[in-house]
Amino acid sequence: MNSTLSNKLAESLAASAPGRAYVLVDGALCPDMRLRDPLGVDVARLPVPGISDEESTRALPMLLAWPEDAALRDWLLYRTMLWAEEQHAATWLRSSENLQALAHRLGLGIAALLDDGIEVLLRIADARVLRAMHDTLEPAQRASLFGGIQGWWYLDREETLQSLPPDAAPAAPAAPAASFPLTLTQAQLDSLLQAAEPDFVMKVLYDSFPGTLDELPRVQRHAFVRRQIEAARRAWGLERVIDFASFCVLVQRHGEDFSNRLAWQGLRERVKSGRMSWLEALAQGEGE
């Protein structure tokens, strides 16, 4: 764990500005928190409308109040930094609201609708999509979800401590809040799906092509996959997640410039023009 980052985060959470500090933990990403709540820490599981069965409730995000006891704070800082680094499961925030009120409002924000009425869940506790979600929402939607929050910190893919832009704080120009549930347009949904695309590909790699990313440091894996998605789409016209994953495998095997090698150039043109499938190109290219 990076001690410089943890010290910087501790300073942010202990700021003298009014408000209280919290940790938001994604229960779906962090199995440790499904077993039992941390002793001595006040916890509120986010109440999400429409979710009431025990198994689903245990996977909901949890809001943890930052402890007053120094030793407990140090323990929680260490644990949540690990959850953030290894599982993207923890973010930290300061808010003018108390524990229950903040948990209630964030829970309402999770249960959203598409503009055609389909129900969706916003993964606000998943550090991988938090920034994309903030940037995708309209000002009124951000005012509803982020109102009263004075700071929200997360680790990015390079495990650098980042914070949401200042317009998430009360000091920003006031915007009328949207009513819950938040309603997303198709364009907003497409933006969120595009931001999550490398994660879909990484999951396929971990599940179906284990070991592909092992040689890369953890902080470089997301950037590598994102770069290969762009290359596969641009050079080969690929669009499917499984094809992006197998393209990453090929890059790890033959290098990032393999598409420009003579043996692959003809295959690339045929795949891009639709005269050959990617699977056929793989079989022919790897067979030579």
Secondary structure as UniProt FT lines:
FT   HELIX           3..13
FT   STRAND          20..25
FT   TURN            27..29
FT   HELIX           32..35
FT   TURN            39..40
FT   STRAND          43..45
FT   TURN            49..50
FT   HELIX           54..58
FT   STRAND          62..65
FT   HELIX           70..87
FT   STRAND          90..95
FT   HELIX           99..110
FT   STRAND          111..114
FT   TURN            115..116
FT   STRAND          119..121
FT   TURN            124..125
FT   TURN            127..129
FT   HELIX           130..136
FT   HELIX           139..146
FT   TURN            147..148
FT   STRAND          149..155
FT   TURN            157..158
FT   STRAND          161..163
FT   HELIX           166..168
FT   TURN            170..171
FT   STRAND          183..184
FT   HELIX           186..208
FT   TURN            210..215
FT   HELIX           218..231
FT   HELIX           232..236
FT   HELIX           241..254
FT   TURN            256..257
FT   HELIX           258..260
FT   HELIX           262..272
FT   TURN            273..274
FT   HELIX           278..287
//
